[in-house]
Amino acid sequence: MKKAYPFASSFLDRHGKRRWRFRRKGYSTHYFKAPHGTKEFEREYAACLEADPVRAGVDRTRPGSVSDVIARYYSDNAFQDLRDSTKIVYRGVLERFRAAFGDDPIKRFDADRIARLMNAMRHKPHAAARLRKLLAQLFIIARRSKIVPAGFDPVKDTRAPKVAESEGFHPWSESELKAFEEKHPLGTKPRLAFALLLYGAQRSGDVRFLTHRSIEDGRIRLRQSKTNTAVDVPVVEPLARALEAGPLGAVTLIETKHRDPFTEKGFYNLMKRACIAAGLPHCSPHGLRKSAARRCREAGCSDEQGMAITGHKTVKEYRHYAGSADTAAHATVAMNMVMANQAKKLATEQSQALEKEEI
């Protein structure tokens, strides 16, 4: 049965070649670059479904306004060359900024005004940093288009609020992993997703688009969407059992009831509901990748071996995920050394005191 993609249709271009496009009322038209039915096609399709609708009246923008510069940025290579997932994030930030300041002239955003924006977003430091980064891009476009003077770069005289250090998503403990498996047996969709996340050690964004062709000869082979890192991970026995039990989708391994790939939000909600049902409301699918990395460290894998599984590019990133499995052992050894040194010092002091008494 041919897989259906709502809002996507095929047509013959002027060269007689069959192509596909996404057309949905109120949304931008997208022409697919990847062949129909491939993993890359699925990614483009999911990005189209998650895109924000086109704001009414965007074509009637004032020259030199924030909306004008944002429109120029969308058509620039700096935006067009981004990954589809990054485009979705950036569009969300810029469209919210456009909704608030779209008709304002871009030149009115001097360093003082941008600094005040950053101060107003102190409670959302990550969002503030992303907005500041995109404002820098907008001013590059504005300078190039001669909307603002060549030397006008107010962003460099500002800074985003400091991001507090965080441990990030909660890594699942062994007891929490066991509790989830007991609640969701083999043959259920949450258990299949759980096994792919834990034993595949990949991000949710990659697991959502794993196809049957991604798993061949007992290995998971993919190129990570976030970092473009190629990974080649063996299918271990618990994952093999989960794949055999299913339920598997027609194209992607995990599909919705409508036989479509899960959106980012839909997949998160699937797993979050499953976590709550298992009595683990503090757990999330993101933490399973940390648990996989932790298991690598506890097993004595080298950084290079662990990174070959998770796909992290740097040792620092990998260790942040994997943690330190031998911290307790190091602490025990260190404290024993401290106490031994204290005992040695005490024995020396007592010996010196005895020597003085004999004199």
Salt bridges, closest charged atoms under 4 A:
GLU44 OE1 - HIS30 NE2 2.67
GLU50 OE2 - ARG208 NH1 3.92
ASP68 OD1 - ARG72 NE 3.01
ASP76 OD1 - ARG144 NH1 2.66
GLU95 OE1 - ARG98 NE 2.97
ASP104 OD2 - ARG113 NH2 2.86
ASP112 OD2 - ARG116 NE 3.13
ASP153 OD1 - ARG143 NH1 3.62
ASP157 OD1 - LYS156 NZ 3.40
GLU174 OE2 - ARG294 NH2 3.06
GLU174 OE1 - ARG295 NH2 2.88
GLU176 OE1 - HIS170 NE2 2.90
GLU176 OE2 - HIS282 NE2 2.71
GLU181 OE2 - ARG191 NH2 3.97
ASP206 OD1 - ARG43 NH2 3.26
ASP232 OD1 - ARG219 NE 2.43
ASP232 OD2 - ARG221 NE 3.14
GLU237 OE2 - ARG241 NE 2.56
GLU255 OE2 - LYS3 NZ 3.53
GLU298 OE1 - ARG294 NH1 3.10
ASP303 OD1 - ARG297 NH1 3.31
ASP303 OD2 - ARG319 NH2 2.56
ASP326 OD2 - HIS330 NE2 3.19
